[in-house]
Amino acid sequence: MKTTATLFKPYSALGAVVVGNVSFGEDCSVWYNAVVRADSAPISIGSRTNIQDCCVLHVDSNSPLKIGNDVTIGHSAVLHGCTVGDNTLIGMGAIVLNGAVIGKDSIVAAGSLVPQEHIFPDRVLLMGSPAKVKRELTPEEIQENRQNAALYVEEAKKQF
């Protein structure tokens, strides 16, 4: 498969794999052993987004993957053909399936499962299997999401 990744100052760790039609915004980072596989539909990743160790990002032919700016995707998370809004944190081991939409300024708790075609509003904490809205996020939590993404930009510059 030919890779047509569009790279604009991304940072990539040893063992990270990017395949297919993938576009990255500025200052993204793809960490150790993460897989970004756009073999049957495009994957678009916004600026300053970090894809941490052992994540899997994949698509189906009718389900592209769209990730906003300043998104943190925690270790071993799986995102498949979904949409993730700006300044959102996807917790470690969370799974987000085809057609799901996560609003901006949100958190998907570690280990949560977001089912296919579920659409969630902005500024919420999602938790559980299946994931449900637990509450609205505080302004402090929204700011922590932003700070976390910024920290990963700086860490990537140091390591790569």
N, C-alpha and C positions, 0 to 999 in steps of 0.2 A: 504494500500500500504506500502510495506517495503521501508524504506529509507536507502540508501547505501551511504550516504554522506561521502566523504573522507575529513577530516578536518585536516589542518596543521596550527596551531596557528590562527584560525579565531576568530573573535569577533562577537557576535550576541546579539542584543538588545531584550528586552522584546517584545513579540508579533510577532517577526520575525518567519517565517515558512519556513522550508526547507524540501522538499519531493522528494523522488526518487533518481536517479543516478546522484548525484551532486559531483563534485570535486572542491575543493578550493585550491588555492596556499597559500603561507605564508602571514600572516598579512592582510587578507581580512576582511572586516566588512560588516555585514548585519544589517541595522538599523531598527528602530521601524516600525512594521507592514508591512515590505517588505515580499513578497512571492516569493520563488524560487522553481518552481514546474517542476521537471523532471520526469513526470509520464509515458511518452511514448518515450522519447529519452534522451540521456545524456545532462547535462549542465556542461561545463568546465569554471571555473573562475580563471583567473591568479592571481599572487601575488600582494598584495597591492591595490587590487581593492576594491572600496567601493560602496555598493548598498544602497542608501539612503532611507529615510522613504517612505513607501507606494508604492515602486516600485513593478512591477510584471514582473518576468522572467519566460517564459513558452516555451514549445516545441510542435511540432507535431511529429508523428512517423517517418516521413521522413525529419524532419528539426531540427537537434540538435542546441544547442546554445553554441557559443564559444566566450568567452570574454577574452581579453588579459590582460597583466600586467599593473598596474598603471592606470586603467580606473576608472573614476568617473561617476556614474550613478545617475543623479539628481533626486530629490523628484518626485514621482508619474510617473516616466518614465515607459514605457512598452517595453520590448524586447522580441520578439517572433521568435524563430528559426532562428536567424541571426548570423553574425560574426562581432565582434568589435575588431579592432586592438589595439595594445599597446598604452598607453599614450593618450587616447582619452577621451573627455568629452561628455557625453550624457546629454543635458540640461533638466531641469525640464519639466515634462509633454510631452516629446518627445515620439514618437512611432516608433519603427523599426520592420518591418515585415519579415516574412519567406523568407529566401534566400538572404536577403540584406547583403551586405558587406560594412562595414565602414573601411576605411584604418587607418593606425596608425597615431598618432600625429594630430588628427582631432578634430573638434567640431561639434556636431549636436545641433543647436540652440534650445532653449526652445520652446516647442509647435510644433515642426516640425514633419512631417509624412514622413518616409522613406518607400516607397512602396516595395512590394514583388519583389525579384530578382534584385533589383537595386544595382549596384556595383560602389563604389566611390573610388578614389585614396587616397593616403596618403596626409597629411598636408593641408587639406581643411576645410573651413567653409561651412557647409550644413545648409540651411534654407528654410522654407516654407512648404507648403502642396499642391502638393508633394515637397519634399526636392530637392533642386538643389544646385550645387556648386556656392557659391557667390564670393569666392576668395580664394587664398592661405593664410595659416596662417603665421604670422610672427614668427621669432625665439623666441621672447618674449612670445607670446601666447602659443607656444609649451612648453616653460619652465614653464609657469603658470599652464598648465595641470599637469605637473610633480609635482610641488609644492602643488597643490590642493590635489592630491592623497596622498602625504607624510603627509600633515596636517591631513587628515582623519585617517591615521595609528596612529598618535600621539593622536588624540582625542579619538579613540577607546580604546587605552591603558589606558587613564584616566577614561573613563566612564564604561568600562566593566572590 
